[in-house]
Amino acid sequence: MGRGAVPGVGRAYGRAMTRSPSSPGFWRSPLRGPWLTSVLGVVLLGGVTVLFVTGLVSYAAYNPNLASVNDKTPEKGILGFYLFSWPTDPHWLYRLNQGVHVTLGITLIPVLLAKLWSVIPRLFELPPARSLAHALERISLLLLVGGALFEFVTGVLNIQLDYVFPGSFYTLHFYGAWVFIAAFAAHVVLKAPAALRNLRRLREETLPDRVPPDPVPRDPLPSDLVSPRPDPPTVSRRGALWFVGGGSLLLFATTVGQSFDGLLRRTALLAPHGGADPGSGPNGFQINKTARYAGIDPVETTEDAWRLVVTGRTGTVHLSRARLARLPLHSAALPIACVEGWSTSDQWWRGVRLRDLAALVGYDEDPPDVLIESLQRRGAFRRAALRANQVADPRSLLALYVNGEDLSPDHGFPARIIVPAAPGVLNTKWVARMTFGDL
C-alpha cells in the first residue's frame, strides 16, 4: 500500500509544482521569449534614456543650487554634479522639455507593462540565487522593476494632482530616478549581447524568403522565458507588438494636446489641463493654483491695501499698483509651462521689467539674484529665487496685465512674475516682496 501511494504523491506534487509561479510550466503563453522581450527592451532603451535626461534637465530648471527655497532635494551630493544656471533662451525651452518628458512617460506605460509581463517568470525563479553573478543579476532586476514602477506611478500621480506618497515628490522622484537608471544601465550591459542576437533574428524573419510558417516565430536561443508547454497561439508576436503600440498611440493622442491651445487641447482627455479653456476672455487660459486654493485674502489684494516691498543695496521702497503702472511698462510674449507637462501658448504680458525694479534699489547695472515672496498661504514655492541672468533679461517682468487686461485673481492679481523659459512655479503669483542681492 505504501509503495502504491508514492506514484500518486509524486503526481500530486508535480501538478502542484506546475501551478506554482516558480515552475516553468506555470507560464503558458507562447508569446513570451527573448524575441518579444528584446524588441520591447530596445524601445524602452531609447525612451527611458530621453526620460532620464529630460527629467534631470527639468530639475536643473529650478536652479536648486541658487537658494534653499528652490532646492526641494537637499543634500544631493555628487548627484548634483550636472546642475547648471538655467538659461532664458529659447523662451520655450522648459515648455518643450517638460512636454516631452511627461508625454513620453505616459506614452511608454503600455511598453513598460508589456516588458514586465514578458519577463515576469524570472521574478519567481527558484532558487533565488544560483551563484554570485546570478544573485547580482536578480538584485539589479528587482531594482529595475521596482524603480520603474515607482517612477512611473509617482510621476502619474503628480501629473494628475493627486499625489499621495509621503514626503516631497521632488526628492522621491529625483533619488528614485538615479536608483532606477543605475539598475537600468547594469541590465543593459548584461543583456545587450542577447538582445542584439534576437534583433538580428527579427531582421531575418522579415525577409520574404525567411518568413516562418508559424504565426509565433521560434526564439533564436534557449530561454527561461519560453514555456516548455505553451498554449496554442491566438495572436502572433507582431500582433502583440501592434497591440502595445496601439495602446501607446492612444495615450499619446489623449495627452499631447495639453501642450497646445485651441482644438488640440480638447483631445487631451487624460490630462488634467486638457479640455476647453477655463473661461473666456484675456485671462481664459490654464492655471494650477486658484487664489482660493492658495489662501489669498481678497482684502490684501485690493489696490488700496496692497503694496509691493522692494529691498536692495540702497534700502527699501514701497510701491502701490498705481505707482507701478506709472513706471515704464514693457511687453513680452511668453508661455506658462508647468512640471506636470501642460503649457499654454505665448500670452501677451505687460508690466515692469525686473531689472528696472532692481535699479530702484541701487542696481543700475548688472542686477543680482532676487528672492520673491508671495501672499499665498498654502502650497509649495511661496518663496522662490531667480538668477541674475533671469532678472537681467528684458522679457522678465513683474506683470500687471495679460492680453490687454488686468490680471485676474487666479492669474496673480495684483502682480505676478513672468520669466522666459522658467518653470511655472518660479513665475510667482500674488507677489508681495522682492529682495535683490546675495541669497
C-alpha positions as CSV (number, residue, x, y, z in Angstrom):
1,M,0.0,0.0,0.0
2,G,2.9,2.3,0.9
3,R,4.6,1.6,-2.4
4,G,1.4,2.3,-4.4
5,A,1.0,5.7,-2.7
6,V,4.4,7.0,-3.8
7,P,3.5,7.5,-7.5
8,G,0.3,9.3,-6.5
9,V,2.1,11.6,-4.2
10,G,4.7,12.3,-7.0
11,R,2.0,13.1,-9.5
12,A,0.2,15.4,-7.0
13,Y,3.5,17.1,-6.2
14,G,4.1,17.5,-9.9
15,R,0.7,19.0,-10.5
16,A,1.2,21.4,-7.6
17,M,4.5,22.5,-9.0
18,T,3.0,23.3,-12.4
19,R,0.5,25.5,-10.5
20,S,3.4,27.4,-8.8
21,P,4.7,30.6,-10.3
22,S,8.2,29.3,-9.8
23,S,7.5,26.4,-12.2
24,P,8.3,27.0,-15.9
25,G,5.1,25.1,-16.7
26,F,3.0,27.7,-14.9
27,W,3.6,30.4,-17.6
28,R,1.9,29.0,-20.7
29,S,1.8,32.0,-23.1
30,P,3.5,31.2,-26.4
31,L,4.3,34.9,-26.8
32,R,7.0,35.0,-24.2
33,G,10.6,34.7,-25.2
34,P,13.7,36.7,-26.0
35,W,12.3,37.8,-29.3
36,L,9.5,39.9,-27.8
37,T,11.5,40.9,-24.8
38,S,14.3,42.2,-26.9
39,V,12.1,44.3,-29.1
40,L,10.3,45.9,-26.1
41,G,13.7,46.4,-24.4
42,V,15.1,48.4,-27.4
43,V,12.0,50.7,-27.4
44,L,12.5,51.3,-23.7
45,L,16.2,51.8,-24.0
46,G,15.6,54.8,-26.2
47,G,12.5,56.1,-24.4
48,V,13.9,55.8,-20.9
49,T,17.1,57.5,-21.9
50,V,15.2,60.5,-23.1
51,L,13.0,60.4,-20.0
52,F,16.0,60.4,-17.7
53,V,17.8,63.3,-19.5
54,T,14.7,65.5,-19.7
55,G,14.0,64.7,-16.0
56,L,17.5,65.9,-15.0
57,V,17.2,69.0,-17.1
58,S,13.8,69.7,-15.6
59,Y,15.3,69.6,-12.1
60,A,18.1,71.9,-13.2
61,A,15.5,74.5,-14.4
62,Y,14.5,75.1,-10.7
63,N,18.0,76.4,-10.1
64,P,18.3,74.3,-6.9
65,N,21.9,75.5,-6.2
66,L,20.7,79.1,-6.2
67,A,18.8,79.2,-2.9
68,S,17.4,76.8,-0.4
69,V,13.9,77.9,-1.2
70,N,14.3,76.4,-4.7
71,D,16.0,73.2,-3.5
72,K,13.4,70.6,-3.0
73,T,16.1,67.9,-2.9
74,P,18.7,68.9,-0.3
75,E,22.0,67.0,0.2
76,K,22.2,65.8,-3.4
77,G,25.9,65.3,-3.0
78,I,27.6,64.0,-6.1
79,L,24.2,63.5,-7.8
80,G,24.1,67.3,-8.4
81,F,27.2,67.3,-10.5
82,Y,25.4,68.3,-13.7
83,L,23.4,71.3,-12.4
84,F,23.9,74.5,-14.3
85,S,22.5,78.0,-14.4
86,W,19.2,77.8,-16.3
87,P,19.1,80.0,-19.4
88,T,16.3,82.2,-20.7
89,D,16.7,81.4,-24.4
90,P,14.9,80.0,-26.2
91,H,11.9,81.2,-24.2
92,W,10.0,77.9,-25.0
93,L,12.8,75.7,-23.6
94,Y,11.1,74.5,-20.5
95,R,7.8,74.1,-22.3
96,L,9.4,71.7,-24.8
97,N,11.5,69.8,-22.2
98,Q,8.6,69.1,-19.9
99,G,6.1,68.4,-22.6
100,V,8.4,65.8,-24.0
101,H,9.2,64.3,-20.5
102,V,5.5,63.9,-19.4
103,T,4.0,62.9,-22.8
104,L,6.7,60.4,-23.5
105,G,6.4,58.9,-20.0
106,I,2.7,58.4,-20.4
107,T,3.1,57.0,-23.9
108,L,5.7,54.4,-22.7
109,I,3.3,52.9,-20.0
110,P,2.0,50.2,-22.3
111,V,5.5,49.3,-23.4
112,L,6.7,49.1,-19.8
113,L,3.8,46.9,-18.7
114,A,4.3,44.6,-21.7
115,K,8.0,44.4,-20.9
116,L,7.3,43.5,-17.3
117,W,4.7,40.9,-18.4
118,S,7.2,39.4,-20.8
119,V,9.9,38.8,-18.1
120,I,7.6,38.1,-15.1
121,P,8.7,34.4,-14.9
122,R,12.2,35.5,-13.9
123,L,10.8,37.2,-10.8
124,F,9.7,33.9,-9.4
125,E,12.8,31.8,-10.2
126,L,14.0,29.3,-7.6
127,P,16.5,29.1,-6.1
128,P,16.7,32.9,-5.7
129,A,20.5,32.8,-6.4
130,R,22.5,30.1,-8.1
131,S,25.8,32.0,-7.9
132,L,27.1,35.4,-7.0
133,A,26.7,36.6,-10.6
134,H,23.2,35.3,-10.7
135,A,22.4,37.0,-7.3
136,L,23.7,40.3,-8.6
137,E,21.6,40.0,-11.8
138,R,18.5,39.2,-9.7
139,I,19.1,42.2,-7.4
140,S,19.6,44.5,-10.4
141,L,16.3,43.1,-11.9
142,L,14.4,43.8,-8.7
143,L,15.8,47.3,-8.5
144,L,14.9,47.8,-12.2
145,V,11.3,46.6,-11.9
146,G,10.8,48.4,-8.5
147,G,12.4,51.6,-9.7
148,A,10.4,51.7,-13.0
149,L,7.1,51.1,-11.2
150,F,7.9,53.7,-8.6
151,E,9.0,56.4,-11.1
152,F,6.0,55.9,-13.4
153,V,3.5,55.7,-10.5
154,T,4.8,58.8,-8.7
155,G,5.0,60.7,-12.0
156,V,1.5,59.9,-13.0
157,L,0.1,60.8,-9.5
158,N,1.9,64.2,-9.6
159,I,0.6,64.9,-13.1
160,Q,-2.9,64.2,-12.0
161,L,-2.5,66.5,-9.0
162,D,-3.4,63.6,-6.7
163,Y,0.0,62.9,-5.2
164,V,-0.4,60.6,-2.1
165,F,3.1,59.4,-1.4
166,P,4.7,60.6,1.9
167,G,7.4,63.1,1.6
168,S,8.3,65.5,-1.2
169,F,7.6,64.4,-4.8
170,Y,10.8,66.2,-6.0
171,T,13.0,64.3,-3.5
172,L,11.5,60.9,-4.1
173,H,11.3,61.2,-7.8
174,F,14.9,62.5,-8.1
175,Y,16.6,59.8,-6.0
176,G,14.3,57.2,-7.4
177,A,15.4,58.1,-10.9
178,W,19.1,57.6,-10.0
179,V,18.4,54.2,-8.5
180,F,16.3,53.2,-11.5
181,I,18.9,54.4,-14.1
182,A,21.7,52.6,-12.3
183,A,19.8,49.3,-12.4
184,F,18.8,50.1,-16.0
185,A,22.4,50.6,-17.1
186,A,23.5,47.4,-15.4
187,H,20.7,45.5,-17.1
188,V,21.5,46.9,-20.5
189,V,25.2,45.9,-20.1
190,L,24.2,42.4,-19.1
191,K,21.5,41.8,-21.7
192,A,22.8,43.8,-24.7
193,P,24.6,40.8,-26.4
194,A,21.5,38.6,-26.2
195,A,19.2,41.5,-27.3
196,L,21.4,42.1,-30.4
197,R,21.2,38.4,-31.4
198,N,17.5,38.4,-31.1
199,L,17.1,41.6,-33.1
200,R,19.3,40.0,-35.9
201,R,16.9,37.1,-35.9
202,L,14.0,39.6,-36.1
203,R,15.5,41.1,-39.2
204,E,16.0,37.7,-40.8
205,E,12.4,36.9,-40.2
206,T,11.2,40.0,-42.0
207,L,12.9,38.9,-45.3
208,P,10.4,37.5,-47.7
209,D,12.1,34.1,-48.2
210,R,12.6,33.6,-44.5
211,V,9.2,34.2,-43.0
212,P,8.4,31.3,-40.8
213,P,5.1,29.5,-41.4
214,D,4.3,29.5,-37.6
215,P,2.5,32.7,-36.7
216,V,4.6,32.7,-33.5
217,P,8.2,32.7,-34.6
218,R,10.7,30.5,-32.8
219,D,13.1,32.1,-30.5
220,P,16.7,32.0,-31.6
221,L,18.2,30.8,-28.4
222,P,17.0,28.6,-25.5
223,S,15.5,30.8,-22.8
224,D,13.9,30.5,-19.4
225,L,11.1,32.8,-20.8
226,V,10.0,30.2,-23.3
227,S,7.2,27.9,-21.9
228,P,8.0,24.2,-22.1
229,R,4.3,23.5,-22.6
230,P,2.9,26.6,-24.4
231,D,-0.8,27.1,-25.0
232,P,-1.9,27.3,-28.7
233,P,-1.2,30.8,-30.1
234,T,-4.1,33.1,-30.6
235,V,-2.1,36.1,-31.8
236,S,1.4,36.5,-33.3
237,R,4.1,38.3,-31.5
238,R,4.0,41.0,-34.1
239,G,0.3,41.2,-33.4
240,A,1.1,41.7,-29.7
241,L,3.5,44.5,-30.6
242,W,0.9,46.2,-32.7
243,F,-1.5,45.9,-29.7
244,V,1.1,47.5,-27.4
245,G,1.9,50.2,-30.0
246,G,-1.8,51.0,-30.4
247,G,-2.1,51.5,-26.6
248,S,0.9,53.8,-26.6
249,L,-0.5,55.7,-29.6
250,L,-3.9,56.1,-27.8
251,L,-2.2,57.5,-24.7
252,F,-0.1,59.8,-26.8
253,A,-3.2,61.2,-28.6
254,T,-5.1,61.8,-25.4
255,T,-2.2,63.5,-23.6
256,V,-0.1,65.6,-26.0
257,G,-2.8,68.2,-26.6
258,Q,-2.2,69.6,-23.1
259,S,0.9,71.4,-24.5
260,F,-1.2,73.3,-27.1
261,D,-4.1,75.6,-27.2
262,G,-7.4,75.5,-29.2
263,L,-9.0,72.3,-30.5
264,L,-5.9,70.2,-30.0
265,R,-6.1,70.7,-26.2
266,R,-9.5,69.2,-26.2
267,T,-8.0,65.9,-27.3
268,A,-6.0,65.7,-24.1
269,L,-8.7,63.7,-22.3
270,L,-6.3,62.1,-19.8
271,A,-4.5,65.3,-18.9
272,P,-5.8,67.5,-16.0
273,H,-5.4,70.6,-18.2
274,G,-7.0,69.2,-21.3
275,G,-10.4,70.1,-22.5
276,A,-11.8,73.5,-23.1
277,D,-10.1,76.6,-21.8
278,P,-11.1,77.6,-18.2
279,G,-13.3,80.5,-19.1
280,S,-13.2,83.1,-21.8
281,G,-11.5,86.4,-22.4
282,P,-7.9,87.5,-22.0
283,N,-7.5,85.6,-18.7
284,G,-9.1,82.4,-20.1
285,F,-6.1,80.1,-20.0
286,Q,-4.8,77.3,-17.8
287,I,-3.8,77.7,-14.2
288,N,-2.6,75.3,-11.5
289,K,-3.5,77.1,-8.2
290,T,-6.5,79.3,-7.8
291,A,-6.5,82.3,-5.5
292,R,-8.8,80.4,-3.2
293,Y,-6.6,77.3,-3.1
294,A,-3.6,79.4,-2.3
295,G,-5.4,81.1,0.6
296,I,-5.3,84.6,-0.8
297,D,-7.2,87.1,1.3
298,P,-9.1,89.3,-1.2
299,V,-8.8,92.3,1.1
300,E,-5.0,92.1,1.0
301,T,-5.0,92.3,-2.9
302,T,-7.2,95.4,-3.2
303,E,-5.4,98.4,-4.8
304,D,-5.7,100.4,-1.6
305,A,-4.3,97.7,0.7
306,W,-1.6,96.1,-1.5
307,R,2.0,97.4,-1.6
308,L,5.0,95.8,-3.2
309,V,8.0,95.9,-1.0
310,V,11.3,96.0,-2.9
311,T,14.6,95.8,-1.0
312,G,18.2,96.1,-2.2
313,R,21.5,97.9,-1.9
314,T,20.1,101.4,-1.2
315,G,17.2,100.4,1.1
316,T,13.6,99.6,0.7
317,V,10.8,101.1,-1.4
318,H,7.1,100.5,-1.2
319,L,5.1,100.6,-4.5
320,S,1.4,100.7,-4.9
321,R,-0.1,99.2,-8.1
322,A,-0.9,102.6,-9.4
323,R,2.7,103.7,-8.9
324,L,3.9,100.6,-10.7
325,A,1.6,101.3,-13.6
326,R,3.2,104.8,-13.9
327,L,6.7,103.3,-14.3
328,P,8.0,102.4,-17.8
329,L,6.0,99.4,-18.9
330,H,7.2,96.7,-21.3
331,S,5.6,93.8,-23.0
332,A,6.7,90.2,-23.7
333,A,5.0,87.2,-25.3
334,L,5.8,84.2,-23.1
335,P,4.1,80.9,-22.3
336,I,3.3,79.3,-18.9
337,A,4.8,75.8,-18.7
338,C,4.4,73.5,-15.6
339,V,6.2,70.5,-14.3
340,E,3.1,68.4,-14.9
341,G,3.7,68.8,-18.6
342,W,0.9,71.2,-19.5
343,S,1.6,74.6,-21.0
344,T,-0.1,77.5,-22.8
345,S,0.8,79.2,-26.0
346,D,2.5,82.6,-25.7
347,Q,0.4,85.1,-23.7
348,W,0.9,88.8,-24.1
349,W,2.2,90.1,-20.7
350,R,2.8,93.8,-19.8
351,G,4.5,95.2,-16.7
352,V,7.7,96.5,-15.2
353,R,11.0,94.9,-16.0
354,L,12.7,93.1,-13.1
355,R,15.9,94.8,-13.9
356,D,14.2,98.2,-13.7
357,L,12.9,97.3,-10.2
358,A,16.5,96.3,-9.3
359,A,17.6,99.8,-10.4
360,L,15.2,101.4,-8.0
361,V,17.2,99.9,-5.1
362,G,20.7,100.6,-6.2
363,Y,21.5,98.1,-9.0
364,D,21.7,100.3,-12.1
365,E,24.0,97.8,-13.8
366,D,24.4,94.1,-13.5
367,P,21.2,93.3,-11.5
368,P,21.7,90.5,-8.9
369,D,19.7,87.5,-8.0
370,V,16.3,88.1,-6.4
371,L,14.2,86.4,-3.8
372,I,10.4,86.7,-4.4
373,E,7.7,86.2,-1.8
374,S,4.0,85.7,-2.4
375,L,0.9,86.4,-0.4
376,Q,-0.2,82.8,-0.8
377,R,-0.6,80.8,2.4
378,R,-0.8,77.3,1.1
379,G,1.2,75.3,-1.5
380,A,4.8,75.0,-2.4
381,F,7.0,77.8,-3.7
382,R,5.5,80.5,-1.6
383,R,9.1,81.9,-1.9
384,A,11.2,81.4,-5.0
385,A,14.6,82.7,-6.2
386,L,15.6,83.8,-9.7
387,R,19.2,84.0,-11.0
388,A,20.8,87.3,-12.2
389,N,20.6,86.3,-15.8
390,Q,16.8,85.8,-15.4
391,V,16.5,89.2,-13.7
392,A,18.6,90.9,-16.5
393,D,16.6,89.5,-19.4
394,P,14.4,92.3,-20.8
395,R,11.5,90.0,-21.2
396,S,11.4,89.2,-17.4
397,L,8.5,91.2,-15.9
398,L,6.6,91.9,-12.9
399,A,3.4,91.7,-14.9
400,L,0.3,93.8,-14.2
401,Y,-1.7,92.9,-17.3
402,V,-2.1,89.9,-19.6
403,N,-3.6,90.1,-23.1
404,G,-4.6,93.7,-22.7
405,E,-6.5,93.4,-19.4
406,D,-5.7,93.4,-15.7
407,L,-4.6,90.0,-14.3
408,S,-7.5,88.0,-12.8
409,P,-7.2,86.9,-9.2
410,D,-6.4,83.4,-10.2
411,H,-3.6,84.6,-12.5
412,G,-1.9,86.6,-9.8
413,F,-3.6,90.0,-9.4
414,P,-2.3,92.5,-8.4
415,A,1.1,91.5,-9.8
416,R,3.0,88.3,-10.8
417,I,6.4,87.3,-12.1
418,I,6.8,86.1,-15.7
419,V,10.2,84.9,-16.9
420,P,11.2,83.3,-20.2
421,A,11.9,79.5,-20.1
422,A,11.2,79.2,-16.3
423,P,9.0,76.5,-14.7
424,G,5.6,77.8,-13.8
425,V,6.2,77.6,-10.1
426,L,9.0,80.2,-10.4
427,N,6.6,82.6,-12.1
428,T,5.3,83.6,-8.7
429,K,1.8,85.0,-8.4
430,W,0.4,87.5,-5.9
431,V,3.9,89.0,-5.3
432,A,4.3,90.8,-2.0
433,R,8.1,91.3,-1.6
434,M,11.2,91.3,-3.8
435,T,14.7,91.2,-2.2
436,F,17.6,91.8,-4.6
437,G,21.2,90.8,-3.6
438,D,23.1,87.8,-2.5
439,L,20.8,84.9,-1.5
